[in-house]
Amino acid sequence: MSSAYLSLSHVDMSFAGRNGAVNPVLKGINLDVQRGEFISLIGHSGCGKSTVLNIVAGLLRATAGGVILDGREIGAPGPDRAVVFQNHSLLPWLTVWQNVELAVDKIFRDTKTPSERKAWIRHNLEMVNMGHALHRLPSEISGGMKQRVGIARALAMEPKVLLLDEPFGALDALTRAHLQDEVIRIQSELGNTVLMITHDVDEAVLLSDRVVMMTNGPGATIGQIMDVPLARPRNRIALAEDAVYNRCRQEILSFLYEKQRKVEPIAPSSRATPDTPVALQA
Ligand SMILES: Nc1ncnc2c1ncn2[C@@H]1O[C@H](COP(=O)(O)OP(=O)(O)OP(=O)(O)O)[C@@H](O)[C@H]1O
């Protein structure tokens, strides 16, 4: 048995298709994650990254193989795994404070007093620099701020593993960089165990201890795992000229665009010739 904190062993996943067909999405995923490690999962669109994350979250059950977290097999979602999705999942009728409070009250009802819970909510919202907007509704704050609240809520749960599914994917480049810097700072303070999906090569190198690269599907698996031997805390400006940083970037780019080059089917041109069948026009 693996001594890792989080261990995926021999994970296969297939979905039932039409007419009884079976669509194999993942095949033989083996990954050991140590406590406090920050792991990024990168791969072309549709290869199965979210499926891996959803299996760890307990939202999907693997067709074969399994996941062990801190000595226990994962069979269902639980508060020991907090997920942050690309599009925030805040309850729109609750304020920033109340969105975090809901999770904190549920998890710490028996272990923290009401005043300890209040202090804990404030602490986590201040950690993501949201202390100034505690009583605003999600509709009154920006996309980046909503993601901050989602991260605060996840951190406040003190999960064993933080699962981030493209947490900055919907943000503009500047907001994204600010949030990445905050995650870098929080990670050096708290040392969480994190599994993050990303499409962004720089993000993967900046934030991770190891980058897990997935092959293309169907039947995707882990093609390569790369260590990121950069000291923490990391500084994006200083790293731009760093040889190790650039070597890591290069290795991921080479995996994605040479070894696992993906050829997307070309969409039919909208200027199709008149005899092109209508059904083929996008
Ligand atoms: N519930 C489901 N039922 C059937 N097929 C599914 C289901 N969930 C995912 N799939 C299929 O599994 C494959 C992998 O999907 P997944 O969302 O895990 O990929 P991904 O790498 O996260 O993609 P992206 O980067 O575009 O978000 C896709 O072909 C998808 O259509």
The ligand as a Gaussian input file, in Angstrom:
#p B3LYP/6-31G(d) Opt

LIG

0 1
 N      -20.702000      12.682000     -17.016000
 C      -20.172000      12.393000     -18.207000
 N      -20.825000      11.581000     -19.076000
 C      -20.288000      11.252000     -20.269000
 N      -19.103000      11.691000     -20.704000
 C      -18.407000      12.516000     -19.887000
 C      -18.896000      12.903000     -18.600000
 N      -17.975000      13.705000     -18.009000
 C      -16.962000      13.831000     -18.894000
 N      -17.223000      13.106000     -20.005000
 C      -16.337000      12.978000     -21.157000
 O      -15.055000      12.639000     -20.677000
 C      -14.045000      13.283000     -21.435000
 C      -13.153000      14.058000     -20.517000
 O      -13.855000      15.164000     -19.977000
 P      -13.223000      16.126000     -18.882000
 O      -14.202000      17.207000     -18.622000
 O      -12.751000      15.337000     -17.723000
 O      -11.950000      16.687000     -19.692000
 P      -11.020000      17.933000     -19.349000
 O       -9.635000      17.510000     -19.668000
 O      -11.290000      18.424000     -17.974000
 O      -11.539000      18.995000     -20.411000
 P      -11.422000      20.596000     -20.415000
 O       -9.968000      20.906000     -20.296000
 O      -11.978000      20.984000     -21.744000
 O      -12.230000      21.106000     -19.268000
 C      -14.753000      14.142000     -22.474000
 O      -14.785000      13.433000     -23.683000
 C      -16.138000      14.291000     -21.910000
 O      -17.086000      14.421000     -22.932000

